[in-house]
């Protein structure tokens, strides 16, 4: 049988599964699991396939595409239940019509419910809330490799904690329930700092109790902070979204397209750098001047990316660091990016970003498991030199004591993973072997990073 070539959304991860199944029913998943000859291992499930690592690769095996299982099944006063292939943004649209919203409104509206409840995600935390989608998954239904239907709920918090970090290694998710909150108005504004100003004021800024997202530019030694908090909604019809539409257009289209064209068309290294910095200053000006408001719609932050990407696309990576050591780590990142540019001629062609995420042990591989963290995430159009940069970035971050995400931090090594997660790797793999003793769901990527020797 001829293999099929499949890539992630960005096009950076290419694989050749033997079989691709567009799943429409739970019974189809059961059939796949119970027929290893027709549907060879590894069996992996994907939604919109936006992951930047090979976590969803089914090389020589069976790829389950879940997007056709997209029904929203039930909305209650404080929960929503949907099939695994439903887009997070589509569910949020229906929630708003019912006076509700998700707790975490990540920028990637294309993430599916199945991915959201079992994988790594990020958004800046609000006071008293989490910044990871899976933390609000209260019930997850899967088909295990034996074809058995299982459900993880809050009745067994230890198992639910592990399932929230399972990345499809316990079974294929077909349905999940998330806790939701009432609709509120989102207040947003931005403030700009030099690096030294930011370093001196970080404790004070954190103490404000607002959500904090960062736009980071090592080459101008500056940090722009987005502050958000909720206000009572009043009349939902008065909520505005134009500020986020502007932000989203620049984020998802204008900035990456400009970066791509400068990178590919401008040969002068010095001129490229000047153009990057000029455009990034324009973005900061736009954030400070226009992206602000007291009554914006939280859902409007989410972007629906095109199914087929254009040259206006970007990729990224992420590591998280303890808040109390963040300034030290960010200073090292600034120095690293400049030294890497001097030595290799490569620099990322978009602004880096960062997120402040509250301490959270809701999932076993939570990157804020040991306390509140802040990230610094390079963003790029994926131009030549990006992969080499990421490998050096990973080593820097590991040396600094950072924590990565299995679906958003590419080119990890087992040594880096063991250092970041410690005994949680062995704890997770013990659960994995319980649900998948034959390794039917285990691809080469996870075999290298988390499986016990000989798996």
N, C-alpha and C positions, 0 to 999 in steps of 0.2 A: 504494500500500500504506500502511495507516495505521500511524503510529509508535506505539511502546510506551513508556510512562513507567517509568523505572527509577531507584531511588535507592540511595545507599550505606546501610549498616546504620543509621547514626544518623539519616538522613533529610535531611541538610544539602546533599547533592550530588544534584541531580535532572537526568536527561537523557532523551533520546528516540531510542534506536537504531531503525533501520529494521527490523532482524532480530535476534532473540534465539535462540541455539542452545544447548540443553542437551547438552553434549558427553558422549558415552559411549565413543567409540573414537578412536584416532589417525586412522583413515581419515576420520572426519567432519571433523577439522581440516584434513586435506589437501584434502578436497573444498571446504571453505570458501575456502581459500587460492587454489585454482585456478579459482574461478568468481566473478570480481569483479562480474559483472552481477547474479547472484542474491544475492551477499553483498558489498554495497558497503563501501568504506573509510569511516572507519577501522575496522579489526578490532582489538578489544581483548578480553582474557580477564580474567575475575574469578573469585575463589573465594567467600569469605564476604562480600566487599565492605565491609570495615571501614575502608578508607582514608579519611582525612579531607580528601583533595584530589581533583580531577577526573582523577587519573592513569589510572583505568580507564574513563573515559567514552568512549562510542562514538556521539556525537551524529550522527544520520542515517546511521550505519554498521551494523556487525555486532558484537554482543556475544556472546562465548562464555562460558557459565557452566560451570565445570569441576567442580562438586561431585560429579557422578555418576562421575567417574573417580577413585575413592577406594580402590583396592586397595593393600594393603601387599604388595609383591612378594617381598621377600627380607630376612632379617635374618642378618647374619654377626657374627663376634666384635667387629668394630669399625665396621661400617657398617649402614645400613638403606636400602632402596630402596623408594620408593612412587610411586604415580601422583600427578599434580599436584593433584587435588582432595581428596586425603586430608587430614583435619584433623590438625594437629600434635599435639594432645592425644590423639587416637585412636592415632596412631603411638606416642606416648610410653607409653600404657597397655600396648600389646603389648611394647614394649621392656622395661618393668619386669618383665613375666612371664618375660623371658629374662635377667634380671639386668643390664640395661643401662638407659641413659638418654641423652637429648640433652645436649650440652655446655651449651646455652643454653635455659633454661626460661622463656620469656617468659610474662607474665601472660595474654596473649591466646591461649587454647587453640584458638580458632576459626581462626587463621591456617592457610592451606592450604600444602602442600608447595611448590606452584608459586610462590606469593608469597614464601615464606620463602627460596627459593634465589636470587631475582632482585630483591628489593626491600629497602627500609630497615627495620630493626627495632632494638629496644633492650632491653638488660637489663644490670644492673650486672655487670661482669667479675669473675671469680675470678682469683686469682694465676696468672699464666702462661697464661691463657685469654682468648678473645675474648668480646665481648658482643653480637655481631651474628650472626644465624642463618646468613646466606649465607656467612659465613667458613668454615663447616664443610660446605658443599656441595662434594663432590668430583667429581660428575658431573651434568651437566644435559642433558637431551634435549629438543629443540625441533623444531617444524615451522616452517620459514621461509616468508616470503610467496610463494615460488615453489612451495611444496608439498614441498620437500626436507626429509628428516629429517637433523638434524645433532646432534652430541654434543660438549659441552665437558667436558674432563677435565683432571686434573692433569698429563697429558702435555704440555699447552700452557698453562703457568701464566699467560701474558700474556692469552690469550683467555679463560681461565676467570675471571681477575680482572675483565675487562670484562663478561662474561656475568652475573656475580654482581650487577651493578648495572644490568642491561639493562631492567628494568621492562616486559618484554613487547615491546620495540622491535626485537629481533633476530628473534623468532619466538614461537610459543605453546608454553610448556613443557608437556610431557605426562608427564614422569617425572624424578625426581631421586634422587640418592644422597647421604646425609649421613654424615659420620663421627660415631660415638657413643662413649660411654665406659662403664665399668663403673658399676653402681649403687653410690652411696655415701650415707651419712647426712648430712643438711644441718643444721648448727648455726646458729641464728639468735637474735639479741637486738637490742634497740633502746636508743639513748641519746639524751637530749634536751639541746639546747644553745641558749643565746641566740645571736643572730647573731654578736656579738662574740666569744663563746667559740668558736664554730665557726670563725670567721675566724682566730683565733689558733692553733687546734689542728689545722687541716686537714692540714698536712704530717705531723704526728704520726699522725693518724687514717689517712691514706693509707699510711703506712709500716707499719701493722699487717699489711698483706698480705691483708686480707679484702675481700670484695665489699661495696660501699657504695651503697645507695640512700637518697635523701633525701626527707623530707616537709617541704615548705617553706611557711612562713606569713609573708608580708611584713607582715601587719597585727598580728602579735604579735612580730615581729622574732625568729623562732625557727626552728630547723632540728632535725628529729628524724632520726637516722641509723639505718638498718637494716644491721647487720653480719651477713654470712654466710660460712661456710667449711665444707669437707667433712671428715668423719671416716669411718674405715672402717665399712662397713655392718654387719658381723657378720650377725645374723639379720634378713633383710628384713622378716619378720613383725612385728618390734618397732618399725618406723618409725611415727611418728605423723603425722597430717594435720589434727587438729582445730584446731591453731593457724592453719593456712592457710585452713581452711574459715571460721573466724571472720573473718580478714582479708579473704577474698574476698567474704563476705556484705556486710561494711561497704563495701568498695571498689566492688563491682558493683551493689549494691542499696540498702542503707540510706542511705549518704552522698548519692548522686545523687538519690534520692527526696526526702530531707530538703531538699537544696538546691533542687530544683525547686519543692517546696511553699512554702518560705520565699520564694523569688523571685517566685512567681506570686500568693501570697495575702497577703503582708505588704507593705503600702504604705509604711510608715515606713522611710525609708532608714536611719536610726539604729538602729531595732529590728532590721532585717534584718542589719546588720553585727554587732550584739550576738549574734544567734542563730547566724550563721555562726561567729563566734569561739568561742562556747560549745560548739557541736557539734564543731568542730575540736579543741578542747582535750580533749573526751571521746575523740575518736579517738586522740589522742596518748597519753592515759591507758591506753586499751585496748592499744595497741601495746606500751607499756612494761611493762604488767602481765601480759598474756596471750600475746602473739605472741612466744613465745620457747621454745626447746627445743634439746636437744643432738642429738636423733636424729629429725629430721623428714624427710618424703619430699619431694624436690625437685619431683617431678611435681605435687604437691598445690598448688603455687603457681599453677598454670594454671587459668583460669576458662573454663567453657563458657557463653558468652553465649547467650541465647535467639535463635532465628532471627528472630523479630519483636520488636523492642525495645518496652519500655514507657516510662512516665515516669521509671523508675529507670534512666536511661541517661546517659552523659556523653560529651564529646568533649574534644579536647586539641590542643596543638601542641608543637613541640620545636625547640630550637636547642642546639648543643653548643659548648663553649668550652674553650680550652686550660687544663689543670689549673693551671698556674702563674699564670694570670690570673683564675681562677674567682672568687675572693673579690671582686675589683674589679668583675667583671661581675655577680655576684649582688647586690652592694651597689647597683649601678645599677638592677637589676630591682626591688629593694625600693622604691627611690625612685620609679621609673617607675609601679609599680602604685598607690602612694599618690597620686601627682600625678594620674594618670589618673582615679582615683576622685574626687578633690577637684574636678577640672575637669568630668567628665562624669556623675558619679553612678554609674558602672558599676565593679563589682569582680567578679572570678571568685568563684563561689559554692562552690568546692571547694578543697581543699588543692592547691597546686602540688607537683610531684615533681621529682626529679632522679636521674641515674644517672652513676656513674663508669665509663667505658669505656676499656679499655686501647688503646694505639696499635695500629693494624690497617690494613694495606694489602692485605688479602685481596680487597677489591672496590674498583673505581676511584672510586666515589662514597662510600666509607667516610667518615663524619664524624670519625673519629679517624685519618685518613690521615697527618696531620702530627704526631701525638703523642697522649698520653693526654688525654681530655677529660672534662668533667662537664657535664651539661645542667641547664637549668631549664625546666620544662614546665608552663605554665598548664593547668588542668583546669576544665571548666565544664559545666553542663547545657545550654549553648547558648542562654541567654536573650538577650533583646534587648540589643544593645550588644556582644555577643561578637565579631562580625565586625569592627566598628570597632576594638575592642581588639586583635585579631590583627594588623591592618594596622600599628598603631602599635608593637606588640610586634616585628613583623618588622623594622621600621626600626631600632628600638633594638638588636636583636640583630645586624643587619647592621653597624651603626655600631661595635659592640663587637668585630667580627671573628669572629662566630659562623658555624656551618655548619648548614644545615637538612637535612631529608629530603624527597624529592620526593613521598612518599606520606603524610607525616604533618605537613607544614608548609604550611598553606593560605595563599593570597593572596601567593605569592612573585612577585617581579618579575624580569625578565631581568638587570637591573643587580645585584640581590642575589645571584642565582645565579652570575653571572660573577665577582663579588667573592669568593664563598665557594670556588668550585672552580677558578677560573683556567683554565689551559691544559687541564685534564682535560675540560672541556666540548668543546673542539675535538677532542681525542683520542677521546672517546667517539663523537662524531657521525661521525667518519671510519669507525669500525667499524660504526655503525648504517647508514650509507649503503651499506656493502659488503653487508650482509645484506638491506637493504630499500631498494634504490635508487629505487623508485617511491613510497616513503612510505606504503605500504598500512597500516602499523601506527601511523602517526604521527597522534595526535589533536591538537586545537588546543592543549591544555594543554602537551604536550611540544614542539610546534612553536614555541610562544612562548618556552619556557624553555631549550631545549637545541639546537634545530635551527639549521643555518646559514641565513643569509638566502636566501630564495627556495625553501626546501624545502617 
